Amino acid sequence: MDEKAAIFSSVRTDGTTVPLFLSGPLNGETFRKYIEQYLVPTLHTGDIVVMDNLRCHKVKRVKQAIERVGAHILYLPPYSPGFNPIE
């Protein structure tokens, strides 16, 4: 079996947002849809979204969707899973 799967989720200081289980490849378009449909509705002005340096995290439309609601992105230093609360 050579199937790919991904799980998207995020954590907040007040709990976990909706996880998404995906059967198939992870790419910028899929991640953008998750951000727009599941993460952005939970964000508030001034929130900080912490992400690692995965290529799909740096898609322009992902950044635009997050910043549109007044939140900000903080990219972690490369190879630093210890700073990522969901790892």
N, C-alpha and C positions, 0 to 999 in steps of 0.2 A: 504494500500500500504506500503510495507516494502522495497522499493528499496533504494539502496545507490548510492550516486553520490559524485564526488569530482571535485574541480576546482584547477588546478595548474596554478600559474603565478609567475612572479617575477617583481621587479621594479629596474630600474637603475636610476642614476642621470640624464640620458638623455632620460628617458621614460620607458615604460613598455614593457617587452618581450611578446612573443606570449603566450596567455593563452590556456589552454587545459581543456576541459570539458570531464569528464570521467563518464560513467555510469557503476557502479560496485565498487568493494572494492578497497581501497587504500592499497597498499602493497609495499614492497621494490622493487620488479621487475618493477612495473608500474612506480614508482617514478624514478627509474634508467633510464628507457626509456625516460621519459620526460626530465631528465637532459641531457642525451646524444643527443637527437634529437632537443631539443628546447633551453635549456639554454647554454650548452657548445659552440655552434656556435656563441653566442653573447659575450663570455668572452674574455678578453685580459689578457696578462701577468700582474700580480700584482693586478688584481681585487680581491676583497674580497666578498665572498658569505656568507651572514648572514642567518643562519637557526636556528629554534628553536630545541627542543630536541625530536621531533617526531621520533619514532623508525625507520621509513623508511628513514629519513634523514641521519641516521648513517650507512647505508649499505656500505660496503667496496668498492664496485664498483662505488658507487656515488662519494665517496671521490676521488677515483683513476681518474675518468673521469674529475673532476674539476681540480685536481692538474696536470693532464697531459698537460693542456694548460697554466700552470703557474699561475693559480689562487689559492686562499687560502680559507679555510672555517673558519668562526667564529661562533661557537655555542653560542647562547644566554643563559644566566642563566635560570634555570627552573622557570616557572611561571612568565615570564616577557614580556607579550604581548606589553607593552608600549614601549619597545625597538625595536619592529618589525615593520618596516615601512609599511608593506602590511596588517597588521591586522586591 
